[in-house]
Amino acid sequence: MFSNRMDKFSPGIVSQLRSAADLYERPDFVDSDPVRFPHRYRDRHDIETSAFISAWMAYGSRKVFLGVLEGLHTMMDRAGGPYRFIVSGAWKEAGSEDTCCLYRFYKWADFRALCARLVSLYSRMESLEELFVPGQPLENGVLALCREFDGVNGIPVPGSTSANKRLYMFLRWMVRKGSPVDFGIWTRVAPAQLLVPVDTHVYATARALGLTSRSSADLRTSVEITGQMAKIWPDDPARGDFALYGSQVM
């Protein structure tokens, strides 16, 4: 499935990556990450809804967007939780005027547009997972998901060649099992299908370790990095996200 040009790891790099993954994929990682918000809930609908909104918001200054997400979740909890907030229509009265800034490039209108699409989806299906067909390539489901939110600020254009880091992070949360961080509540996607979510830090670390030679952090780069991680974790290459996040490169 994955294409790459590097045939061998040095034992030192393998050891470094395994150690970093073990160090960072731990319960205390949750507190400093946007995944902490869906961890507040037990109902799978609340987990999924919170996770999707949290991943959508996760860019820029971590300190700032975590604060914004705290405020949004406080508001959603007053309505009975994230899922109830969506399906009840409470989101229509959320926040300030449409043109007022919510966070960086997002206005309140963007948040309400996201909520409106979630309403549409949840009126037709139990879970976003239904957009992913078992046995079909992951990119088919990603394309279907992006089409459902086409035109919403912050959601990749259908067929985008960008790394789509936040979307693949959301999928990691939903799919990976047996993790103290990720939830594993979806079954239609296998962990082996996931891509490593690539942001600036993960990309820089992967290049420094010789895991990719590509000149930009796009989708092909994510595929290439994932192929390298699959050599260490063939059934769970997205564990490499923790490994690269935690690796220190001089």
N, C-alpha and C positions, 0 to 999 in steps of 0.2 A: 504493500500500500504506500509506504513512504519512500521517497527518493532522497539520496544523499550521496556525497562524494567522499566522505571520510570513512575509511574501512576499519580503522582500529582506534581504540582508546588506549591511552597509557594507563597502567595500573594505578598510578597516582591520581589521575583525573577521576577514574571510576570510584576510588576510595573517597575522594573529596566530595563527589556528588552524593554518594550513598550516605556519608556522614552528615552532610548538610540537610538532606531530606529527613533523616532521623531526628535531627536537632529541631527542625522547624515545623514538621508535621506533628504537632503536639497540642494538647488542649489550650495551653497558654497563648498559642498563636492567635486564637480566636479573638481575644480582647482587643488587639490592635488592628484588626482587619475588618472590612465591611461585612464579612460573613458573620460577624457577631450579632447582627440584627436578626436575620432569620433564625439564629440559634435561640432566640427568646421564645420561640413557639414550638408547639408539639403537633398541631394540626398541619397536615401536609399542604393544604390549600394556603394557609398562612405562611408556611415556610417558602413555598414556591413564589407567592406574590411578593413577599418581602425580599426574597433573593433577587428577583428580576428587577425590582425598583432599586435595590441597593447596588447591583452591578451596573445599572444604567447611570447611576450617580458617581461611580468610582473612577474619577479622573482628577488630575490636578493635585492640589494640596490635600494630603490625607487628613491632616488635622481639620481643615475647613469642611471637606465633604462629609467627614464623619459627624461633625456638628450639625450639618444640614440634615443628614439622615436621622440623627437623633430627634430633631424637631418633627420631621415627617412621620416617624414611627410613633411619637407621642400623640400626634394628631390622629393617626390611623387607629391607635389603640383606644382612643376615646369613642371611636365608632364601632368598636368590637373586634378590632384586629385588622390586618391588611386586607384579607380576602373580603371580609364584610364591608370594609371601607369602599372597596371597588364595586361589589355587586349591589350594594344598597344605594349607590349614587351619591354618597357623602362627599366624594371627591369634587363634585360640581361646586361645592361651597368652600373648597379648600383655598387657603392662602389669599394672596392679594390680586390686584388687577392683572389681566393677561399679560400686559406689557411690562410688569414689574419683574425684576431679576429674582430668580430663585437661587441660582448658583452659576457663576461664570457665564457660560454661553446659554444656559437654560433660563427660560422665563417660566412663570407660572402657567402660561398657556401650553408650554411643552409638557409639563407634568400632567396637566389635564388631558392633553391629547394622548399621552401614554395610557392614562387611566381609561379613557374612552375605548381604546383598542383592546385593553384587557377585558373590559365589559363585553365587548363584541365576541371575543374568544371564549370567555367563560359562559356566555349564553349558548354556545354551540358545542362545547366540550368541557370535560372535567378538569383537564390539565393541558398545559402547553406541550406536554410530552406527546400528545396525540398527533402533533405535527411531524413526529419522527416515526417512520415506518420501520419495524424490525427487519433486519436483513438488507436494508438499503443503505447506500453511502451516507455518512453523516452530513455531507454538504447538501444533500437533498432536503433534510430537515432544517438545516440552517437557512437555506434559501426560502423555504416555506415560512419560517418564523420571521425573516426579514420582510417578506411580502406582506405579512399581516400587519406589520408596523411601518410599512413604506411611507415616507414623508414625515415621520416623527423624528424630531431633532434628537440626535444621539444614537439612533439605530442605524446600523450599516445599510447602505443602498443594496437592494437585492443583487447578488452576483458580485459584490465588492471584492477587490483584491487586497484590501487592507487586512491587517492582522486580526481585526475584530476582537481585541483582547478582552473586553468586558463581556462580550457574548460567550466566548469560550470559557471564561472564568465562571460565568453562570452555569454553563453546562458541566463544568468540573464539579461544582457544588452539588448539582442535582444527580450526577451519575456515579461518581466514585464511591465505593463501598468500603466499610471497615476502617473508616478514617475518623479521627477525633475532630476533624475540621469540616470535611465534606459530608453530605447527607445521604447520598445513595438511594434516594426515594424514587428515582426513575428506573425502569427495567427495560425499556425499548431500545436504549442505547447501551452498548457494551463499553466498559472503561477503555478497552483496547482501541476503540474508535476515536477517542478524544484527542484533541490537539493541545499542546502546551500553550497557554495564554501568553502572548509575547508583548511585553511593554519595553520601555527604554532600558530599564535595568536588566531584565532578562536577556534582551538582545545584546547589550554590551558585554555581559558576562559570557554568553554563548560564543560571541566572536573572540573574546580574549582567551577562551579555552579551546578555540579551534573547532567548535562544533558547527559553525556555519561560516561561509565565506561571502555571503550575500551582503550587498551594500546598503540595504534598507530593511526595516522591520515590517515586512508585508506578509501576506498569507503564505506565500511560497517559503519564506523564511521560517514561519511557524511550522510548516510541514517538514522542512529540513531538520529543524531542531527536534521536533517530535520523533523523527526517524532515529536520531542519535539517542534520545532517551529510551526508545523502544529496544535498543540493544541491551540496556541495563534492566528495564522493567517492561518486557514484551507484552504483558497483559495489562499494563497500567502506566503507559508512557507519560501521562499527565502528572505523575508524581514528580517528574522532573521539574515542574513549576516550583515546588518547594526547594528542590536541590539547587536550582539556579538562583532563586530568590536569596537563599542563604549562603551561597558561595562567595567567598572573598577573593577577589583577583587583584593582585598587586600591579 
